[in-house]
Amino acid sequence: MGLPFSESQFLDVFGAFNQELWPAVITLWGITLAAVIQLWRMRRAGGGVMWLLALHWLWSGVAYHWRYFRAINPAAVIFAGLFVVQGAIFGWVWLMGNSRFAFDRSLRSLLGMGLCCYGLIYPFLGVGFGLRYPRLPLFAVPCPTTLVTAGLLLMSSGVPRVVSVVPILWSAIGSSAAIGLGIRADLALAVAGTLVAIDTLAPRALGPR
């Protein structure tokens, strides 16, 4: 089954999104960069990171899926709902106050930090792959949000497994669509989704937390 929109229409959505909401895109990128740097330098972070993830998912659900993507894809209504629910789950985990994040030299941490860094350089990868501003995905949209989320979940503890369901689902959707739409930076979603799925189903496979 083909997609209900063309590659040109897909890129037009990002063009409108970036031109109208660029201050929020830059702000979310800066806040996320600061959080990842703090985790890398301090080796630990508290539940405030969950608040940031909640913001990312709520923003992508409402600002991207509902406000823009819905114009070319009816399924965006469902996607918006899933992202808002995921944002609410992260908010609930934040309120519980049990979540923690740690970075060390373990395989789990290195993979997690690698995904976070990939998500942060994501805005520049599109240009490297031949796309032109503003018609390209930058940040504060579903795919880089999922990449950063996957990285942080690999470095988390005290987090219920339910938080991984939607990120894994979107990793599958985003990576498969990337092939048909030519967004090569999104191919990393397959790796992110696989790692989070392994971590969810067999937590010890990637080493201790």
C-alpha positions in Angstrom: 0.0 0.0 0.0 1.4 3.4 -1.0 1.5 6.5 1.2 -1.4 8.9 0.9 1.0 11.8 0.1 4.0 12.5 -2.1 7.5 13.2 -1.0 7.1 16.8 -2.1 4.0 17.2 0.1 5.8 15.6 3.0 8.7 18.1 2.7 6.3 21.0 2.3 4.9 20.1 5.7 8.3 20.5 7.2 8.8 23.7 5.3 5.7 25.2 6.9 6.5 23.8 10.3 10.1 25.2 10.3 9.2 28.6 9.0 6.3 29.2 11.5 7.7 27.5 14.6 11.5 27.8 14.3 11.8 29.6 17.7 10.4 26.5 19.4 12.6 24.2 17.3 15.7 26.0 18.4 14.6 26.2 22.0 13.8 22.5 22.3 17.1 21.7 20.6 19.0 23.9 23.0 17.3 22.5 26.1 17.8 19.0 25.0 21.5 19.6 24.3 22.0 21.1 27.7 20.3 18.1 29.4 22.5 15.6 27.5 25.7 17.5 28.2 24.7 17.7 31.9 24.1 13.9 31.9 27.5 13.3 30.2 29.4 15.6 32.6 27.7 14.8 35.8 27.1 11.1 35.0 23.7 11.3 36.6 20.4 13.1 36.1 17.1 13.1 38.0 13.5 12.8 36.9 13.5 16.2 35.4 14.6 14.5 32.2 11.2 12.9 32.1 9.6 16.3 32.1 11.7 17.1 29.1 10.6 13.9 27.3 6.9 14.6 28.2 7.3 18.1 26.6 8.9 16.6 23.4 6.1 14.1 22.9 3.3 16.4 23.6 4.8 19.0 21.3 5.3 16.5 18.4 1.8 15.2 18.9 0.0 18.5 18.9 2.3 20.9 17.0 3.5 18.5 14.3 1.0 15.6 13.8 -2.2 17.5 14.6 -1.5 20.9 13.3 0.6 20.1 10.2 0.8 16.4 9.2 -2.9 15.9 9.5 -3.4 18.0 6.4 -1.8 15.4 4.1 -2.2 12.2 6.2 -5.5 11.2 7.9 -3.5 8.7 10.1 -1.9 11.7 11.7 -5.0 12.0 14.0 -4.1 8.6 15.4 -0.4 9.5 15.6 -1.2 12.7 17.4 -3.2 10.7 20.0 -0.4 8.2 20.5 2.1 11.0 21.0 -0.1 12.8 23.5 -0.7 9.6 25.4 3.1 9.0 25.5 3.7 12.5 26.7 1.1 11.9 29.5 2.9 8.7 30.4 6.2 10.5 30.7 4.5 13.1 32.8 3.0 10.4 35.1 6.5 8.8 35.5 7.9 12.2 36.3 5.3 12.7 39.0 6.1 9.3 40.5 9.6 10.6 41.2 11.3 7.2 40.8 13.1 7.7 37.5 16.9 8.2 37.3 19.4 8.5 34.5 23.1 7.5 34.6 25.9 7.5 32.1 29.1 5.4 32.5 31.4 3.3 30.3 29.0 0.4 30.0 27.7 -0.8 26.6 24.2 0.3 27.5 25.3 3.8 28.3 27.5 4.2 25.3 24.6 3.1 23.0 22.2 5.4 24.8 24.5 8.4 24.6 25.2 7.6 20.9 21.5 7.7 20.1 21.1 11.0 22.0 24.0 12.5 20.1 22.6 11.2 16.8 19.3 12.8 17.6 21.0 16.1 18.4 23.0 16.2 15.1 19.9 15.1 13.2 19.0 18.6 12.0 22.3 18.7 10.1 22.1 15.3 8.6 19.3 16.2 6.3 21.4 19.0 4.7 24.3 16.5 4.4 22.0 14.1 2.6 20.9 16.8 0.1 17.8 18.3 1.5 17.4 22.1 1.7 16.1 24.3 4.4 13.3 24.8 5.3 11.9 21.7 3.5 13.5 19.1 5.8 13.0 17.6 9.2 15.1 19.5 11.8 14.2 18.9 15.5 11.1 19.0 17.7 9.4 16.5 15.3 8.6 12.8 15.8 11.8 11.1 14.5 14.5 13.0 16.3 12.3 13.0 19.4 12.1 9.2 19.2 15.9 8.9 18.7 16.7 11.0 21.8 14.0 9.2 23.8 15.5 5.8 22.9 18.9 6.9 24.0 17.7 8.3 27.3 15.6 5.2 28.0 18.7 3.0 27.7 20.3 5.1 30.4 17.3 5.1 32.7 16.3 3.2 35.8 13.1 3.1 37.8 11.0 3.5 34.6 8.0 1.1 33.9 8.2 -0.9 30.7 5.0 0.7 29.3 7.0 3.8 28.4 8.8 1.9 25.6 5.7 0.8 23.7 5.0 3.9 21.6 8.7 4.7 20.9 9.2 1.2 19.6 6.1 1.5 17.5 7.1 4.8 16.0 10.6 3.5 15.3 9.0 0.9 13.1 6.7 3.4 11.4 9.4 6.0 10.9 12.1 3.8 9.6 9.8 2.1 7.1 8.5 5.4 5.8 12.1 6.7 5.5 12.8 4.2 2.8 9.9 5.4 0.6 10.4 9.1 1.4 14.1 9.3 1.1 14.7 10.7 4.6 17.9 8.7 5.1 18.6 10.1 8.6 15.5 8.2 9.8 17.0 4.8 9.0 18.7 5.0 12.4 15.2 4.5 13.9 15.4 0.8 13.1 18.5 0.6 15.3 16.9 2.7 18.1 13.7 0.7 18.1 15.6 -2.7 18.1 17.7 -1.6 21.1 14.7 -0.4 23.1 12.8 -3.6 22.3 15.7 -5.7 23.4 16.1 -3.6 26.6 12.3 -4.0 27.3 12.0 -7.7 26.6 15.4 -8.8 27.9 16.8 -6.1 30.2 20.0 -7.9 31.0 21.0 -8.4 27.4 22.6 -4.9 27.3 24.2 -5.3 30.7 23.3 -4.0 34.1 21.8 -0.6 34.7 
